[in-house]
Amino acid sequence: MIEKLYQIYLQHSNVCIDTRKITPNCLFFALKGPNFNANEFAIKALEKGASYAVVDEEKYVLDERYLWVEDALETLQKLALKHRRQLHCPVLGITGTNGKTTSKELCFQVLKQKYKTTATAGNLNNHIGVPLTLLSIPLNTEFAIVEMGANHIGEIDFLCRLAEPDYGVITNVGKAHLEGFGSLAGVLETKTELYRYLSEKKRPIFIKDNQQILIEKIPGHCEKINFGQQADSKWKITNKGAQPFVKVELDTNEIQSQLIGDYNFDNIALSIAVGLEFGVSDKQIKEAIECYTPSNNRSQIIETKSNTVLLDAYNANPMSIEKAIHNLSTINHQKKVMILGDMFELGIEADKEHIHVINQCLNSGIKEVYLVGEIFSRLNQTNYKSYENTTGLKEHLQNHQVDDAFVLIKGSRSMKLEEVVDYL
């Protein structure tokens, strides 16, 4: 069935799983979720222009445009693997707790200076997103970048078996998705599944030269492509600071990025190392990095009428919030304000980690701090103002204007803290 389906896919290579996003002549996969059965929507997908619908319940098959399989998700994954094995280009796999998407976007910008490059769109990085990413890669692609995320042990290994990366990098490891991983040790065990896969396949690993916790997890016989500030690294890249945008030095050339925060140095350094490893010129690398601007609520600088806002409200975990607080403390600005939202998927560690963040705020010396969310509100015993939801903070800001401040907004996506910007 996969061979037959692959021939259909070659004629209808736009794969869709959402009837709201149907494009003409696409191939629709009817996936199931906890609250829906897309088999029920297969007829709608065809009516809206799909050429075929892959379903896994026979009762929904009405004519030859319906392709009946045992399991639509498993078939999608097998089809993606079949396509991956037809590609004749290097595949770079990227995972990690923080920085995956920014690193992926920077590597894409650098590599496309020289190669026809395809990369994961948005954050399609799970057991559904990775197959969709693979199936979006044209056969004439010269370089592919696949982002891989995980929230439970074994997931990165599974995604590696689908994407079959030729090179890999783990951006970092921190406390996130602890409900699924159980502990930081579980996070480390899962992320380094990428290392074990690459070791098995005798493929190289990109590694920043000061990430000792990760370096120790690389199998001894694995080829390492070291990059960073240490003299013995293969690719030497120097951090020249962030006030507020990161500046780096490559040989004697300065590269002024539009990314804010020292924590983004690692992401920039990776993209430079990847570019150098694959023959992209210094000039092309400089141009690619200097032209890249973040979007989608990730480390965006927004100049409002009254303030400078650093909007980083796409995601939050203990590691990323700690880095954001530290970064704000280093920025030269007379008045600084923090708006922090709850962190989710921390399991039994949730209260402890939120208390730790509150203590970091106290130690930062930053006086004006707003804590948003049920967890922060319940645990807050400081003079900081706290609100159970974003609406409460917006109401406060309507009546108490913040002026002439550098404002950090950081929280989990579902807190919708980006809505606060209009009140600053």
Residue pairs with C-beta under 8 A, 6 or more apart in sequence:
1 69
1 75
2 75
2 78
2 79
2 82
3 82
5 54
5 67
5 69
5 75
5 79
6 79
6 82
6 83
8 27
8 52
8 67
9 15
9 27
9 79
9 83
9 135
11 51
12 25
12 26
12 27
12 51
12 52
13 27
13 135
13 138
14 23
14 25
14 26
14 27
15 26
15 27
15 28
15 29
15 76
15 132
15 135
15 136
16 22
16 23
16 26
16 27
16 28
16 29
16 45
16 50
17 28
17 29
17 31
17 38
17 76
17 128
17 132
19 28
19 38
19 41
19 44
19 45
19 48
22 28
22 45
22 48
22 49
22 50
23 49
24 49
25 49
25 50
25 51
26 49
26 50
26 51
27 50
27 51
27 52
27 54
28 42
28 45
28 46
28 50
28 52
28 53
28 54
29 38
29 53
29 54
29 72
29 73
29 75
29 76
30 37
30 38
30 39
30 41
30 42
30 45
30 53
30 54
30 55
30 56
30 60
30 72
31 38
31 72
31 73
31 76
31 128
32 38
32 39
32 56
32 72
32 73
37 57
38 72
39 55
39 56
39 57
39 60
39 72
40 60
42 53
42 55
42 60
42 66
43 53
43 60
43 62
45 53
46 52
46 53
46 65
51 65
52 65
52 66
52 67
53 65
53 66
53 67
54 67
54 69
54 72
54 75
54 76
55 61
55 66
55 67
55 68
55 69
55 72
56 68
56 69
56 70
56 71
56 72
56 75
58 68
60 66
61 68
69 75
73 127
73 128
76 128
76 131
76 132
76 135
77 127
77 131
77 162
79 131
79 135
80 130
80 131
80 132
80 134
80 135
80 162
81 134
81 161
81 162
81 164
83 134
83 135
83 137
84 91
84 134
84 137
84 162
84 163
84 164
85 164
86 139
87 137
87 139
87 141
87 144
88 139
89 115
89 141
89 142
89 143
89 144
90 143
90 144
90 166
90 167
90 278
91 144
91 145
91 146
91 163
91 164
91 165
91 166
91 167
92 107
92 143
92 144
92 145
92 146
92 165
92 166
92 167
92 168
92 169
92 274
93 146
93 148
93 159
93 160
93 163
93 165
93 167
93 168
93 169
93 194
94 100
94 103
94 104
94 107
94 145
94 146
94 147
94 148
94 168
94 169
94 171
95 147
95 148
95 149
95 150
95 156
95 168
95 169
95 170
95 171
95 191
95 194
96 103
96 169
96 170
96 171
96 172
96 173
96 191
97 171
97 172
97 173
97 174
97 175
97 176
97 187
97 191
97 317
97 319
97 320
98 171
98 172
98 174
98 176
98 263
98 315
98 317
98 319
98 320
98 323
99 171
99 172
99 263
99 264
99 266
99 267
100 123
100 125
100 147
100 148
100 149
100 171
101 122
101 123
101 147
101 298
102 259
102 264
102 267
102 294
102 298
102 299
103 169
103 171
103 266
103 267
103 270
103 271
104 119
104 120
104 145
104 147
105 119
105 292
105 294
106 267
106 268
106 270
106 271
106 288
106 289
106 292
107 119
107 145
107 270
107 271
107 274
107 275
108 117
108 119
108 145
109 271
109 288
109 289
109 291
109 292
110 271
110 272
110 274
110 275
110 280
110 284
110 285
110 288
110 289
111 117
111 143
111 145
111 274
111 275
111 278
111 280
112 288
113 275
113 280
113 281
113 284
113 285
113 287
113 288
114 278
114 279
114 280
114 281
114 284
115 142
115 143
115 278
116 138
116 140
116 141
116 142
116 143
117 141
117 142
117 143
117 144
117 145
118 136
118 137
118 138
118 141
118 143
118 144
118 145
119 144
119 145
119 146
119 147
120 129
120 130
120 133
120 145
120 146
120 147
121 133
121 136
122 296
123 129
123 147
123 149
124 130
124 132
124 133
124 147
125 133
125 147
125 148
125 149
125 159
126 149
126 150
126 155
126 159
127 155
127 158
127 159
129 149
130 146
130 148
130 159
130 162
130 163
131 162
133 146
133 147
133 163
134 146
134 162
134 163
137 144
143 278
146 163
146 165
148 156
148 159
148 160
148 163
148 194
149 155
150 156
150 159
150 177
150 180
150 190
150 191
151 177
151 179
151 180
151 181
151 345
152 177
152 180
152 181
152 190
153 180
153 181
153 182
153 186
153 189
153 190
154 190
154 193
155 190
155 193
156 190
156 191
156 193
156 194
156 197
157 193
157 196
157 197
160 193
160 194
160 197
161 197
164 201
165 194
165 197
165 198
165 203
166 203
167 198
167 203
167 204
167 205
167 206
167 225
168 194
168 195
168 197
168 198
168 203
168 205
168 206
169 205
169 206
169 207
169 270
170 191
170 192
170 194
170 195
170 207
170 214
171 266
171 267
171 270
172 211
172 214
172 266
172 319
173 184
173 187
173 188
173 191
173 213
173 214
174 184
174 187
174 317
174 318
174 319
174 320
175 184
175 187
175 317
175 318
175 319
175 346
175 349
175 353
176 187
176 317
176 318
176 319
176 345
177 187
177 317
177 345
178 184
178 186
178 187
178 345
178 346
178 347
178 348
178 349
179 345
179 346
179 347
180 186
180 345
181 187
181 189
181 190
182 347
188 213
188 217
192 214
192 217
195 205
195 217
195 218
195 219
195 222
196 219
198 204
198 205
198 222
199 218
199 219
199 221
199 222
202 223
203 223
204 222
204 223
204 224
204 225
205 218
205 222
205 223
205 224
205 225
206 225
206 227
206 270
206 273
206 274
206 277
207 214
207 215
207 218
207 224
207 225
207 226
207 227
208 226
208 227
208 228
208 266
208 269
208 270
209 226
209 227
209 228
209 229
209 230
209 232
209 233
210 228
210 229
210 230
215 224
218 224
225 234
225 235
225 273
225 277
226 232
226 233
226 234
226 235
227 233
227 234
227 235
227 236
227 237
227 269
227 270
227 272
227 273
228 235
228 236
228 237
228 269
229 236
229 237
229 238
229 239
230 236
234 273
235 272
235 273
235 276
235 277
237 248
237 249
237 250
237 268
237 269
237 272
237 273
238 248
238 249
238 250
239 246
239 248
239 262
239 265
239 269
240 247
240 248
240 249
240 254
241 247
241 262
242 260
242 261
242 262
242 264
242 265
242 327
242 330
243 331
243 332
244 260
244 261
244 301
244 310
244 327
244 331
244 406
245 256
245 257
245 258
245 259
245 260
246 257
246 259
246 260
246 261
246 262
246 264
246 265
246 268
247 254
247 255
247 256
247 257
248 254
248 255
248 257
248 265
248 268
248 269
248 272
249 255
250 272
250 282
250 285
250 286
251 282
253 282
253 286
255 268
255 272
255 285
255 286
255 289
255 290
256 290
257 264
257 268
257 289
257 290
257 292
258 290
258 292
258 293
258 294
258 301
259 267
259 268
259 292
259 294
259 299
260 299
260 301
260 310
260 327
261 299
261 310
261 323
261 324
261 327
262 323
262 326
262 327
262 330
263 320
263 323
263 324
263 327
264 299
268 289
271 285
271 288
271 289
272 285
272 289
275 284
275 285
275 288
276 285
280 288
294 300
296 314
297 311
297 312
297 313
297 314
297 413
297 418
298 312
298 314
299 310
299 311
299 312
300 310
300 311
300 312
301 308
301 309
301 310
301 311
302 308
302 309
302 311
302 421
303 309
304 421
304 424
306 401
306 402
306 403
306 404
306 405
306 424
307 337
307 402
307 403
307 404
307 405
307 406
307 407
307 424
308 333
308 405
308 406
308 407
309 407
309 409
309 421
309 424
310 328
310 406
310 407
310 408
310 409
311 409
311 417
311 418
311 421
312 320
312 324
312 408
312 409
312 410
313 341
313 409
313 410
313 411
313 413
313 415
313 416
313 417
313 418
314 413
315 412
315 413
316 340
316 341
316 342
316 343
316 410
316 411
316 412
317 343
317 346
318 343
318 346
318 353
318 356
318 357
320 410
321 340
321 343
321 357
321 360
321 410
322 357
322 360
324 408
324 410
325 338
325 357
325 360
325 361
325 364
325 366
325 408
326 364
328 336
328 338
328 364
328 366
328 406
328 408
329 336
329 364
329 365
329 366
331 406
333 405
333 406
334 404
335 368
335 404
335 405
335 406
336 366
336 368
336 405
336 406
336 407
336 408
337 366
337 368
337 369
337 370
337 402
337 405
337 406
337 407
337 408
338 361
338 364
338 366
338 368
338 369
338 370
338 407
338 408
338 410
339 369
339 370
339 372
339 393
339 407
339 408
339 409
339 410
339 411
339 417
339 420
340 357
340 361
340 369
340 370
340 371
340 372
340 376
340 408
340 410
340 411
341 372
341 373
341 376
341 390
341 410
341 411
341 412
341 415
341 417
342 354
342 372
342 373
342 374
342 375
342 376
342 411
342 412
342 415
343 350
343 353
343 354
343 357
343 375
343 411
343 412
344 412
344 414
346 353
350 375
351 375
351 379
354 375
354 376
354 379
355 379
358 371
358 376
358 379
358 380
358 382
358 384
361 369
361 382
361 384
362 382
368 402
368 405
369 382
369 384
369 385
370 384
370 385
370 386
370 387
370 393
370 396
371 377
371 380
371 384
371 385
371 386
371 387
372 386
372 387
372 388
372 389
372 390
372 392
372 393
372 411
372 415
372 417
373 387
373 388
373 389
373 411
373 415
374 388
374 389
376 386
377 386
377 387
377 388
380 386
385 396
387 393
387 396
390 415
390 416
390 417
390 419
390 420
393 420
393 423
394 419
394 420
394 423
397 420
397 423
397 424
398 423
402 424
407 424
409 417
409 418
409 420
409 421
410 417
411 417
